Amino acid sequence: MVLYLVLFFLSKAVLIFNYLEFNRMDLAPYFNNVRQQSPLIHCLTNTVTINDCANILLACGASPTMADEISEVEEITGIAAGLYINIGTLNKLAIQAMLTSGKKAYELHKPMVLDPVGIGASQIRRDTIAKLLKNMTFSCIRGNVSEIKSLASGSKSTRGVDADAHDLVCDANLEDYILFAKRLSKKTGSVIAISGAIDIVADKNRACLIRNGHAMMSQITGTGCMLTAMLGAYCAANPDKLWEATIAGIAAMGLAGELAYRKVEECHAGTGSFRVWMMDEISTMTAEKLQQGAKIELR
């Protein structure tokens, strides 16, 4: 019994030590690299949020290009620092542009991020993602939990671009989703980022939780799209530290949402103001503010 208690408390001490060590992780280098390098990100994204994605990239210190003409996507990809693909509003020409640009980026070893928006909603979305994953490896794949589950299994979803209520990540199912994310990372070779009330970022060996953000972010069209675009910049500026860069980018976006909501409360404002203030918070974010406000833990 005594031995059991000793081992129990030792295991708890190790967990606490790991938690404290991880929360001392320095996010500043990954943040500063984006600001200093201002990476050009080639975005093949949906028509609903294309303007917001361009502006969030500018706000975080990067530079966007939204060229989707098939005859130039290879050339544009060649000069860009990274590629962002989002399947939110697909058509045949867009699919071809994504495949062409993706193959070029993969050939040139450029960081690539993927947002499988609404993958469970239609067969063409599932087929497109399957073709992309067959022909290239993404640095990071980010989506809500239902999208990531559909990507892993090829299953349908009736919720379109929104996460199904039955899939939501909470403290009770965290360990299952962490294991799932690690396995998917091993299968795809990508950092897997699952967005929600609790964000999970995993590679095949490591995972962390990010508890930044606010529920109002889900009431704004395109916050996920903007986040993945920003992750394109963070991965492009930190190509050898993709897991850490993804954590820094997600924490920055979540913290911006928290700070924007404070202004909403102070001014009794709504979602329109929240959207603008969230982008303002990204543009005025500092490494020190991010380090102090990030809520991350190792699992």
HELIX and SHEET records of a PDB file:
HELIX    1   1 VAL A    2  ASN A   23  1                                  22    
HELIX    2   2 ALA A   28  GLN A   37  1                                  10    
HELIX    3   3 ILE A   50  CYS A   60  1                                  11    
HELIX    4   4 ILE A   70  ILE A   79  1                                  10    
HELIX    5   5 LYS A   92  GLU A  107  1                                  16    
HELIX    6   6 ILE A  119  ALA A  121  5                                   3    
HELIX    7   7 GLN A  123  ASN A  135  1                                  13    
HELIX    8   8 VAL A  145  SER A  153  1                                   9    
HELIX    9   9 ALA A  165  ASP A  167  5                                   3    
HELIX   10  10 LEU A  174  THR A  188  1                                  15    
HELIX   11  11 ALA A  215  GLN A  219  5                                   5    
HELIX   12  12 THR A  223  ALA A  237  1                                  15    
HELIX   13  13 LEU A  242  CYS A  267  1                                  26    
HELIX   14  14 THR A  271  SER A  283  1                                  13    
HELIX   15  15 ALA A  287  GLY A  293  1                                   7    
SHEET    1   A 9 SER A  63  THR A  65  0                                        
SHEET    2   A 9 LEU A  40  LEU A  44  1                                        
SHEET    3   A 9 GLY A  82  ASN A  86  1                                        
SHEET    4   A 9 MET A 112  ASP A 115  1                                        
SHEET    5   A 9 CYS A 140  ASN A 144  1                                        
SHEET    6   A 9 VAL A 191  SER A 195  1                                        
SHEET    7   A 9 ASP A 199  ALA A 202 -1                                        
SHEET    8   A 9 ALA A 207  ILE A 210 -1                                        
SHEET    9   A 9 ILE A 296  LEU A 298 -1                                        
END                                                                             
